[in-house]
Amino acid sequence: MNPRRYKETAVRGAESGVVLTQELIDEFIASIQTKGYVQGTVDRYQTSLEQLYDSLSGEKRIGRGTLAACRKQMLEDGYAVRTANLRISAANSLLGYLGLREYQLTDQIKPEDENLPEITRAEYLKLLQTARSLGRERVYLLVKLFASTGLPLQELSKVTVESVTEGELTAVSCGTKQEIRFPEFLQEELLGYARKNGYLHGPIFLTRDGKPMSRTNVTTGMRQLCEVAGLPEEKGNPRCLKRLYQVTREEISNNVAKLIEQEQTRLFKREQESIGWNEDAAPRRRQA
């Protein structure tokens, strides 16, 4: 296909812009592969464009202001700034390939991960206690899920009866695969929740009308829980809970490393006391 055709169609059409299709995404991905892009970059572009396609409504048209509106919605829905920037960057590259630079969104938002509020383990436990006292089992499980697995929010629909029974799933975040494992205690609680609600297969976290929960559903429920628990609403965020998961693992890893070092030091000390080279233990040379 000739990218100029998209430019001509956009100029002649009743509406400006270009309609994003899977065919167009595949064509663009094939073009960057021929240019020698590394596979990791190709995968990130493909994932970002397919996620953008899913987020667009109606005829999936990208026109003036479309990417700005998409980014605004992503941030409101709780996406990380880095994720939003990656998705917009992929869309910009596609539009550049088509010669439709007038529809690009060129300004990037500076990531604010360093300003992400940290939730302590005590605050996390307070959220669980509050959810349990209110009888809100679904939000209780969501809080526990993100804090004990590090699951990316956009992969929540993969938490199914089947994957939980299996004990693990493969998540993709920014084009990177991540193995998510469910601790035994979480498996039991999730499957118990599914049984009580009659979920025999498929996603476990559903809305009242049986649809998979959206980002807005998740973040709204957590922020409301924070309010009742007396915690800042901005801490009711899956990213904060995922960060808690990462910090906890880092602390455990550091503690294990210290234990290994201490045990190694004790081992060396015992060996030194046994066969160390010192005046008392070393054999004396025969005098001439």
C-alpha positions as CSV (number, residue, x, y, z in Angstrom):
1,M,0.0,0.0,0.0
2,N,1.1,3.5,-0.7
3,P,1.0,5.8,2.4
4,R,0.2,8.8,0.1
5,R,-3.3,7.2,-0.5
6,Y,-4.1,7.9,3.1
7,K,-3.0,11.5,2.8
8,E,-5.1,12.0,-0.3
9,T,-8.1,10.4,1.3
10,A,-7.8,12.5,4.4
11,V,-7.6,15.7,2.3
12,R,-10.5,14.8,0.0
13,G,-12.8,13.2,2.7
14,A,-15.6,14.9,4.4
15,E,-13.8,14.5,7.7
16,S,-10.1,15.1,8.2
17,G,-7.7,12.5,9.6
18,V,-7.2,8.8,9.0
19,V,-9.2,5.8,10.1
20,L,-7.0,3.5,12.1
21,T,-7.4,-0.2,11.1
22,Q,-5.6,-3.4,12.0
23,E,-4.5,-3.6,8.3
24,L,-2.8,-0.2,8.6
25,I,-1.1,-1.1,11.9
26,D,0.2,-4.3,10.3
27,E,1.5,-2.4,7.3
28,F,3.3,0.1,9.5
29,I,4.9,-2.6,11.7
30,A,6.1,-4.4,8.6
31,S,7.7,-1.1,7.3
32,I,9.7,-0.5,10.5
33,Q,10.8,-4.1,10.6
34,T,12.4,-3.6,7.2
35,K,14.2,-0.6,8.5
36,G,16.0,-2.7,11.1
37,Y,14.2,-1.7,14.3
38,V,15.1,-4.0,17.2
39,Q,12.3,-6.5,18.0
40,G,11.6,-5.0,21.5
41,T,10.8,-1.6,19.8
42,V,8.7,-3.3,17.2
43,D,6.7,-5.1,19.9
44,R,6.2,-1.9,21.9
45,Y,4.9,-0.1,18.8
46,Q,2.5,-2.9,17.9
47,T,1.2,-3.2,21.4
48,S,0.8,0.6,21.8
49,L,-1.0,1.0,18.5
50,E,-3.4,-1.9,19.1
51,Q,-4.2,-0.5,22.6
52,L,-4.8,2.9,20.9
53,Y,-7.1,1.2,18.4
54,D,-9.1,-0.5,21.2
55,S,-9.5,2.9,23.0
56,L,-10.8,4.8,20.0
57,S,-14.6,4.8,19.6
58,G,-16.8,4.9,16.5
59,E,-14.9,4.6,13.2
60,K,-11.5,4.8,14.9
61,R,-10.6,8.1,13.2
62,I,-7.5,10.0,14.2
63,G,-7.9,13.7,13.4
64,R,-7.0,17.1,14.9
65,G,-7.0,16.9,18.6
66,T,-7.7,13.1,18.8
67,L,-4.3,12.2,20.4
68,A,-4.6,15.1,22.9
69,A,-8.0,13.8,23.9
70,C,-6.7,10.2,24.1
71,R,-3.8,11.2,26.3
72,K,-6.1,13.2,28.6
73,Q,-8.4,10.3,29.0
74,M,-5.6,7.8,29.7
75,L,-4.2,10.0,32.5
76,E,-7.7,10.4,34.0
77,D,-8.1,6.7,33.9
78,G,-4.9,6.2,35.9
79,Y,-2.5,5.2,33.1
80,A,1.2,6.0,34.0
81,V,2.6,9.0,32.2
82,R,5.3,6.8,30.6
83,T,2.6,4.5,29.1
84,A,0.7,7.4,27.7
85,N,3.8,8.9,26.2
86,L,4.7,5.5,24.6
87,R,1.3,5.2,23.0
88,I,1.3,8.7,21.7
89,S,4.9,8.2,20.4
90,A,3.8,5.1,18.4
91,A,0.8,7.0,17.0
92,N,3.1,9.9,16.0
93,S,5.4,7.5,14.2
94,L,2.5,6.0,12.3
95,L,1.2,9.4,11.3
96,G,4.7,10.4,10.1
97,Y,4.9,7.3,8.0
98,L,1.5,8.3,6.4
99,G,2.6,11.9,5.8
100,L,0.0,13.2,8.2
101,R,2.2,15.1,10.7
102,E,-0.5,17.7,11.2
103,Y,-2.4,15.3,13.4
104,Q,0.6,14.4,15.6
105,L,0.9,15.3,19.2
106,T,4.5,16.3,19.6
107,D,4.7,17.5,23.2
108,Q,5.6,14.9,25.8
109,I,4.6,14.9,29.4
110,K,7.5,14.5,31.8
111,P,7.1,11.3,33.8
112,E,6.3,12.0,37.4
113,D,7.1,8.6,38.9
114,E,9.3,10.3,41.5
115,N,6.2,12.1,42.7
116,L,4.1,9.0,42.9
117,P,2.7,8.9,46.5
118,E,4.0,5.9,48.4
119,I,1.6,3.8,50.4
120,T,3.1,2.1,53.4
121,R,2.4,-1.5,54.4
122,A,0.4,-0.2,57.5
123,E,-1.7,1.9,55.2
124,Y,-2.2,-1.0,52.8
125,L,-3.4,-3.2,55.7
126,K,-5.7,-0.4,56.8
127,L,-7.3,-0.4,53.3
128,L,-7.9,-4.2,53.6
129,Q,-9.4,-3.8,57.1
130,T,-11.7,-1.0,56.0
131,A,-12.9,-3.0,52.9
132,R,-13.5,-6.0,55.1
133,S,-15.4,-4.0,57.7
134,L,-17.6,-2.5,54.9
135,G,-18.3,-5.9,53.3
136,R,-16.7,-4.8,50.0
137,E,-15.0,-8.0,49.0
138,R,-14.4,-7.0,45.4
139,V,-12.4,-3.9,46.2
140,Y,-10.7,-5.8,49.0
141,L,-9.5,-8.4,46.5
142,L,-8.4,-5.7,44.0
143,V,-6.2,-4.0,46.6
144,K,-4.7,-7.3,47.6
145,L,-4.2,-8.4,44.0
146,F,-2.2,-5.4,42.9
147,A,-0.1,-5.3,46.2
148,S,0.8,-9.0,46.1
149,T,1.4,-9.7,42.4
150,G,2.5,-6.4,40.8
151,L,-0.2,-7.0,38.1
152,P,-0.4,-4.1,35.5
153,L,-3.9,-2.6,35.7
154,Q,-4.5,-3.0,31.9
155,E,-4.1,-6.7,32.3
156,L,-6.9,-7.1,34.9
157,S,-9.1,-8.9,32.4
158,K,-6.5,-11.8,32.3
159,V,-7.3,-12.6,35.9
160,T,-9.7,-15.4,35.1
161,V,-11.0,-18.5,36.8
162,E,-8.7,-20.5,34.6
163,S,-5.5,-18.4,35.2
164,V,-6.0,-18.2,38.9
165,T,-6.6,-22.0,39.0
166,E,-3.4,-22.4,37.1
167,G,-1.6,-20.1,39.5
168,E,0.0,-17.8,37.0
169,L,-0.5,-15.7,33.9
170,T,1.6,-13.8,31.4
171,A,1.1,-10.0,31.4
172,V,2.4,-7.5,28.9
173,S,3.3,-3.9,30.0
174,C,4.8,-1.4,27.5
175,G,5.7,-4.3,25.2
176,T,7.5,-6.3,28.0
177,K,6.3,-9.7,29.1
178,Q,5.9,-10.3,32.8
179,E,5.1,-13.6,34.6
180,I,2.5,-13.0,37.3
181,R,2.1,-15.7,40.0
182,F,-0.8,-15.8,42.4
183,P,0.2,-16.7,46.0
184,E,-1.7,-19.6,47.5
185,F,-3.7,-17.4,49.9
186,L,-4.8,-15.1,47.0
187,Q,-5.7,-18.1,44.8
188,E,-8.1,-19.3,47.5
189,E,-9.7,-16.0,48.1
190,L,-10.1,-15.2,44.4
191,L,-11.6,-18.6,43.6
192,G,-13.9,-18.4,46.6
193,Y,-15.1,-15.0,45.4
194,A,-15.7,-16.5,41.9
195,R,-17.7,-19.4,43.2
196,K,-19.9,-17.2,45.4
197,N,-20.7,-15.0,42.4
198,G,-21.3,-17.9,40.0
199,Y,-18.3,-17.2,37.8
200,L,-17.3,-20.7,36.5
201,H,-14.9,-19.4,33.8
202,G,-13.6,-16.2,32.3
203,P,-12.7,-12.9,34.1
204,I,-13.3,-12.7,37.8
205,F,-13.6,-8.9,38.1
206,L,-16.8,-7.9,36.4
207,T,-19.3,-5.0,36.7
208,R,-22.9,-5.5,37.7
209,D,-23.9,-5.9,34.1
210,G,-21.3,-8.6,33.6
211,K,-18.7,-6.6,31.7
212,P,-14.9,-6.6,32.6
213,M,-14.1,-3.7,35.0
214,S,-12.6,-0.6,33.4
215,R,-9.8,1.4,34.8
216,T,-12.3,4.0,36.0
217,N,-14.3,1.4,37.9
218,V,-11.1,0.2,39.7
219,T,-9.6,3.6,40.6
220,T,-13.0,5.0,41.7
221,G,-13.6,2.1,44.1
222,M,-10.1,2.4,45.5
223,R,-10.3,6.2,46.0
224,Q,-13.6,5.8,47.8
225,L,-12.1,3.2,50.0
226,C,-9.2,5.6,50.8
227,E,-11.7,8.3,51.8
228,V,-13.4,6.0,54.3
229,A,-10.1,4.7,55.6
230,G,-8.9,8.3,56.2
231,L,-6.0,8.0,53.7
232,P,-5.2,10.5,50.8
233,E,-7.3,9.6,47.7
234,E,-4.2,9.7,45.5
235,K,-2.9,6.6,47.3
236,G,-6.0,4.6,46.1
237,N,-4.2,3.8,42.9
238,P,-3.1,0.4,41.4
239,R,0.3,2.0,40.6
240,C,0.9,2.8,44.2
241,L,0.1,-0.7,45.2
242,K,2.3,-2.1,42.5
243,R,5.1,0.1,43.8
244,L,4.5,-1.3,47.3
245,Y,4.9,-4.8,45.8
246,Q,8.2,-3.8,44.2
247,V,9.5,-2.1,47.3
248,T,8.6,-5.2,49.4
249,R,10.5,-7.5,47.1
250,E,13.5,-5.2,47.1
251,E,13.5,-5.1,50.9
252,I,13.3,-8.9,51.1
253,S,16.0,-9.3,48.5
254,N,18.3,-6.9,50.4
255,N,17.6,-8.8,53.7
256,V,18.4,-12.2,52.0
257,A,21.6,-10.7,50.6
258,K,22.6,-9.6,54.1
259,L,21.9,-13.0,55.5
260,I,24.0,-14.6,52.8
261,E,26.9,-12.3,53.5
262,Q,26.6,-12.9,57.3
263,E,26.6,-16.7,56.8
264,Q,29.5,-16.5,54.4
265,T,31.5,-14.4,56.9
266,R,30.8,-17.0,59.6
267,L,31.9,-19.8,57.3
268,F,35.2,-18.0,56.5
269,K,35.8,-17.3,60.2
270,R,35.3,-21.0,61.1
271,E,37.7,-22.0,58.3
272,Q,40.3,-19.4,59.4
273,E,40.1,-20.7,63.0
274,S,40.6,-24.2,61.7
275,I,43.4,-23.9,59.1
276,G,44.4,-20.2,59.1
277,W,48.1,-19.3,58.6
278,N,49.4,-18.1,62.0
279,E,52.5,-18.6,64.1
280,D,51.0,-21.1,66.4
281,A,49.4,-23.3,63.7
282,A,52.1,-23.1,61.0
283,P,54.9,-25.7,61.1
284,R,58.3,-24.4,62.2
285,R,61.2,-24.6,59.8
286,R,64.0,-27.0,60.8
287,Q,66.9,-25.0,62.0
288,A,70.1,-25.4,59.9
